[in-house]
Amino acid sequence: MKKLLLLAAALLSPAFATPAARAQAPSPVDDLARARAVVEDLMRIPNPEGVQETYTARIGGIDQWISIRGQDRANPVVLFVHGGPATPTIPSLWQFQRPLEEYFTMVNYDQRGAGKTFREDHSDAVAGTIRIQTYVDDLVAIAEHVRAKLGQDKLVLMAHSWGTIPAMHAALARPDLFHAYVGIGQAINVRDNERISIEYGLAEAKRRGNDAAVREIEAILPYPGDAPITRERIVAARKWPQHYGGMAAFRDETNLWFFGAARLSPDYDAQDRAALNEGSLFTLGRLLDEYVQVDFKPVREFPIPVLMFMGRHDYTTPSGPTAEWLDRVQAPYKRGVWFERSAHMAPWEEPGKLLVSLLEYVRPLAVDGDAPR
């Protein structure tokens, strides 16, 4: 057996390749293109019963980019609302979504002012529409579009981080469109989140003896306080909580693996990648005043089944307020699921737990209409 393995390795070596194959060996210049081609081929859905489409649809007066992927059109549909603002999920789908597509038809879209949709239209006219209610209206319109396109009466609504804000409003306004709501990195009260986050960062800095970090944090206290919460203050306040694992558990850096995902995405070219940062700058300042006033604590009744997938170590949108809200709210069905090895990025940090949780708790609601035990 050992000899057979050695022979196989030798035959697969470039030294034993045909002249034509050796001539096609990659140079450093096209290594990235070949890597993208590998991801593209891996993500391809050849099943004739499946669906794989990336296209624009006219939503809210502009063209918005939509991705629909799944191995079987008959599967329940999950409409995923990305975070940010303006941090699309489409460029990183290849990192976690492929297994979900065997049991669900997964729908993602680049929101107004984000990614490929930002490239389509970032005119002054669009800038004037950057308000939370516009994102809610867009989401409702996309839900209507998707259920008509796929021939399904209802969808599962799943959202992450910033996306939980328009998604919660959409679920409350149009419960007829959705089987259930799944919040990940849920925002309940933004000002509470900011306070809890910086308290965690300060406590960790003191525990680890990082005097420089302590001084840096204390220099911006009280936070959020009574002063306006500006983009600059948010960036400064989140630096150390995220460094100490509040964004991705047990990691002090997310830029490479998450924000670098678009470099290998078959759906994003160089101009699309440039639009990621441009879209963030385009949207955040215009949404900030409304964003910091978000408060779902007064919501005591929820019209559809509600599930919260909570990162145990999340100090970007801390999970404590979400768990407390879930305990109080009345709903046809509710469940909290703790992701013990995750912070804010649970779908990427624990993709297996995400799949199992969706299969165990969410798919029955969409397929049978029955609440799982």
C-alpha positions in Angstrom: 0.0 0.0 0.0 2.8 2.4 0.9 4.4 1.7 -2.5 1.1 2.4 -4.3 0.7 5.8 -2.5 4.3 6.8 -3.4 3.7 5.8 -7.0 0.4 7.8 -7.1 2.2 10.9 -5.6 5.0 10.6 -8.2 2.5 10.3 -11.1 0.7 13.4 -9.8 4.0 15.4 -9.6 4.6 18.2 -12.1 7.7 16.4 -13.2 5.6 13.6 -14.7 3.1 15.9 -16.4 2.9 16.0 -20.1 4.6 18.9 -21.9 1.2 20.5 -22.6 0.3 20.3 -19.0 3.6 21.7 -17.9 3.2 24.6 -20.3 -0.1 25.4 -18.6 1.5 25.5 -15.1 0.5 28.7 -13.3 2.8 31.7 -13.0 2.6 33.9 -9.9 0.7 36.4 -12.0 -2.3 34.2 -12.6 -2.2 32.3 -9.3 -5.1 34.4 -8.0 -7.2 33.9 -11.1 -6.7 30.1 -10.8 -7.6 30.1 -7.2 -10.8 32.0 -8.0 -11.5 29.5 -10.7 -11.2 26.7 -8.1 -13.7 28.4 -5.8 -16.0 29.0 -8.7 -16.0 25.4 -9.8 -16.5 24.2 -6.2 -19.5 26.5 -5.8 -21.0 25.5 -9.2 -24.5 23.8 -8.9 -24.8 21.3 -11.7 -27.9 19.6 -10.4 -30.7 20.3 -13.0 -33.2 20.7 -10.1 -31.0 23.3 -8.5 -30.8 27.1 -8.9 -27.7 29.3 -9.3 -28.4 32.9 -10.4 -26.8 36.2 -9.7 -28.7 39.1 -11.3 -30.2 42.6 -10.8 -33.8 43.3 -10.1 -35.5 46.7 -10.0 -36.2 47.2 -6.3 -37.2 50.5 -4.7 -36.4 52.4 -7.9 -32.8 51.1 -8.4 -31.2 47.9 -9.6 -30.2 45.7 -6.7 -28.0 42.6 -7.0 -29.5 39.3 -5.9 -27.9 35.9 -5.5 -30.1 32.7 -5.4 -28.4 29.4 -4.8 -29.6 25.9 -3.9 -29.5 22.3 -4.8 -33.3 21.9 -5.1 -35.8 24.6 -5.9 -38.4 22.7 -3.7 -36.4 23.4 -0.6 -37.5 26.1 1.9 -36.1 29.5 1.0 -33.9 31.6 3.4 -33.7 35.3 2.7 -30.5 36.5 4.3 -30.0 40.2 5.2 -26.4 41.2 5.5 -24.7 43.4 8.1 -22.6 46.5 7.8 -24.2 48.8 7.0 -22.8 48.0 3.5 -21.0 44.8 4.3 -22.5 42.3 1.7 -22.4 38.6 2.4 -22.2 37.6 -1.3 -18.4 37.9 -1.5 -17.9 35.5 1.4 -20.6 32.9 0.6 -18.0 30.4 -0.5 -16.7 30.4 3.1 -19.7 28.9 4.8 -22.9 28.7 2.7 -22.3 25.6 0.5 -23.6 23.0 3.0 -26.7 25.1 3.7 -27.6 25.0 0.0 -28.3 21.2 0.2 -31.3 21.9 2.5 -32.4 25.5 1.7 -32.5 27.8 -1.2 -30.3 30.6 0.0 -31.1 34.2 -1.2 -28.6 37.1 -0.6 -28.6 40.6 -1.9 -26.3 43.6 -1.9 -28.3 46.3 -0.2 -28.8 49.8 -1.3 -25.5 51.6 -1.1 -23.5 48.3 -0.7 -21.1 46.4 -2.9 -22.4 45.7 -6.5 -25.6 47.6 -5.8 -23.5 50.6 -4.8 -21.7 50.3 -8.2 -25.0 50.3 -10.0 -26.2 53.5 -8.5 -24.6 55.8 -5.9 -26.1 59.0 -7.2 -27.2 61.9 -5.1 -30.7 60.7 -5.6 -29.9 57.4 -3.9 -27.9 59.1 -1.2 -31.1 61.0 -0.2 -32.9 57.6 0.3 -30.4 56.2 2.8 -32.8 55.7 5.8 -33.8 52.7 7.8 -37.3 52.7 6.5 -36.1 52.6 2.9 -34.1 49.4 3.7 -37.2 47.9 5.3 -39.2 48.7 2.1 -36.5 47.2 0.0 -36.5 44.1 2.0 -40.2 43.6 1.8 -40.1 44.2 -2.0 -37.3 41.6 -2.4 -39.2 39.1 -0.3 -42.2 39.6 -2.6 -40.0 39.3 -5.7 -38.3 36.1 -4.4 -41.4 34.3 -3.4 -43.0 35.0 -6.8 -39.9 33.9 -8.7 -39.5 30.7 -6.7 -43.2 29.9 -6.4 -43.2 29.8 -2.5 -45.7 31.5 -0.3 -43.4 32.3 2.6 -39.7 32.6 3.3 -37.4 32.2 6.3 -36.0 35.6 7.2 -32.5 35.5 8.5 -30.3 38.5 9.3 -26.9 39.4 10.7 -25.8 42.4 12.7 -26.9 45.7 11.0 -29.3 43.6 8.9 -31.3 42.6 12.0 -32.6 46.1 12.2 -34.5 46.3 8.8 -35.3 42.6 9.2 -37.0 43.0 12.6 -39.0 45.9 11.2 -40.0 43.9 8.1 -41.0 40.9 10.2 -43.2 43.1 12.4 -44.7 44.9 9.4 -45.3 41.9 7.1 -45.5 38.7 9.1 -47.5 37.2 6.2 -44.3 36.9 4.2 -42.3 34.8 6.6 -42.3 31.4 8.2 -39.9 32.6 10.9 -37.3 35.1 11.8 -33.7 34.2 12.7 -31.5 36.9 14.2 -27.7 36.5 14.3 -25.7 39.2 16.1 -29.0 40.8 16.9 -29.3 44.5 17.7 -31.9 45.1 20.4 -30.7 48.5 21.7 -27.7 50.1 20.0 -26.8 52.4 22.9 -26.8 49.5 25.3 -24.6 47.5 22.9 -22.0 50.3 22.7 -21.8 50.6 26.5 -21.5 46.9 27.1 -18.9 46.5 24.4 -16.6 49.2 25.7 -17.0 47.9 29.3 -15.8 44.5 28.1 -12.8 46.1 26.3 -11.8 48.0 29.3 -12.1 45.0 31.6 -10.1 42.8 29.3 -7.4 45.5 28.9 -7.1 45.7 32.7 -7.1 42.0 33.1 -4.3 41.5 30.6 -2.2 44.4 32.0 -2.4 46.5 28.8 -1.9 49.9 30.2 -1.8 51.6 26.8 -5.2 50.1 25.9 -6.6 51.2 29.2 -5.5 54.8 28.7 -6.8 54.8 25.2 -10.3 53.5 26.3 -10.5 55.8 29.3 -9.7 58.8 27.1 -13.1 58.4 25.3 -15.2 57.7 28.4 -18.0 58.1 29.2 -19.2 56.2 26.2 -21.6 56.5 24.6 -22.5 59.2 27.1 -24.4 62.3 26.1 -22.1 63.3 23.2 -23.1 62.5 19.6 -22.0 58.9 18.5 -20.0 59.7 15.5 -18.3 57.2 13.1 -14.9 58.1 14.6 -16.2 57.5 18.2 -17.6 54.1 17.2 -14.4 53.1 15.5 -12.3 54.1 18.5 -14.7 52.5 21.0 -14.7 49.1 19.2 -11.0 48.8 18.6 -10.1 47.0 21.8 -13.3 45.0 22.3 -12.9 43.5 18.9 -9.1 43.0 19.4 -10.0 40.9 22.5 -12.3 38.6 20.5 -15.5 40.5 20.5 -15.8 40.3 16.8 -14.4 36.7 16.2 -13.9 34.6 19.3 -10.3 33.9 20.3 -9.0 36.1 17.4 -7.5 39.5 17.5 -8.0 40.1 13.7 -10.7 39.5 11.2 -9.5 41.6 8.2 -7.6 38.8 6.5 -10.1 35.9 6.5 -13.4 37.9 6.3 -12.6 41.1 4.5 -10.2 39.2 2.2 -12.9 36.8 1.1 -13.9 38.9 -1.9 -10.5 38.3 -3.5 -11.4 34.7 -4.1 -15.1 35.2 -4.7 -16.2 34.4 -8.3 -19.0 37.0 -7.9 -16.8 40.0 -7.2 -14.2 41.6 -9.5 -11.7 44.3 -8.6 -14.2 47.1 -9.0 -16.7 45.3 -6.9 -14.1 44.9 -4.2 -13.2 48.6 -4.3 -17.0 49.3 -3.9 -17.1 47.6 -0.5 -15.2 50.4 1.3 -16.8 53.1 -0.8 -20.2 51.8 0.0 -19.5 51.8 3.7 -18.4 55.4 3.6 -21.5 56.2 1.5 -24.0 54.7 3.9 -22.9 54.8 7.5 -22.8 58.6 8.0 -26.2 58.9 6.5 -27.7 56.2 8.7 -25.8 56.9 11.9 -28.3 59.3 13.6 -31.1 56.8 13.2 -29.0 53.8 13.9 -27.9 54.9 17.4 -31.6 55.4 18.3 -32.6 51.8 17.5 -34.4 50.2 20.4 -36.5 47.0 20.2 -36.8 46.6 23.9 -40.4 47.9 23.9 -41.4 45.1 21.5 -43.2 42.6 23.8 -45.1 40.6 21.1 -43.6 39.1 18.0 -46.1 37.9 15.3 -44.0 34.9 13.9 -41.7 32.3 15.3 -38.5 34.0 16.4 -35.1 32.4 16.9 -31.9 34.1 18.1 -28.5 32.5 17.3 -26.2 34.2 19.8 -22.4 34.2 19.9 -21.3 33.6 23.5 -18.4 35.9 23.0 -20.1 38.6 21.0 -19.1 42.1 22.1 -19.9 43.9 18.9 -23.6 43.4 19.3 -23.5 41.8 22.7 -25.8 38.8 23.2 -26.9 39.5 26.7 -29.6 42.1 25.8 -30.8 39.7 23.1 -31.2 36.8 25.5 -33.0 39.1 27.9 -35.4 40.3 25.2 -36.1 36.8 24.1 -37.0 35.8 27.6 -39.6 38.6 27.8 -41.2 38.5 24.3 -44.3 36.6 23.5 -44.3 34.7 20.2 -45.9 31.7 18.5 -42.5 30.0 19.0 -39.2 31.2 20.3 -35.8 29.7 20.9 -32.4 31.0 21.7 -29.4 29.0 20.5 -25.9 29.7 22.0 -22.9 29.4 19.7 -20.3 28.7 22.4 -17.2 29.1 20.1 -18.4 32.3 18.4 -18.5 36.0 18.9 -20.2 38.2 16.3 -19.4 36.2 13.2 -21.2 33.0 14.1 -22.0 31.8 10.5 -18.3 31.9 9.6 -17.0 30.8 13.0 -19.3 27.8 13.5 -20.8 27.0 10.1 -21.5 23.4 11.2 -23.5 24.6 14.2 -25.4 27.0 11.9 -26.4 24.2 9.6 -27.5 21.9 12.4 -29.4 24.6 14.2 -31.3 25.6 11.0 -32.1 21.9 10.3 -33.2 21.2 13.9 -35.2 24.3 14.7 -36.0 26.2 11.5 -36.6 23.8 8.7 -39.6 22.1 10.5 -41.3 25.5 10.7 -41.0 26.0 7.0 -41.7 22.4 5.8 -44.3 21.2 8.3 -45.4 24.4 9.9 -44.9 22.7 13.3 -42.8 24.0 16.1 -39.8 21.7 16.8 -39.5 20.3 20.3 
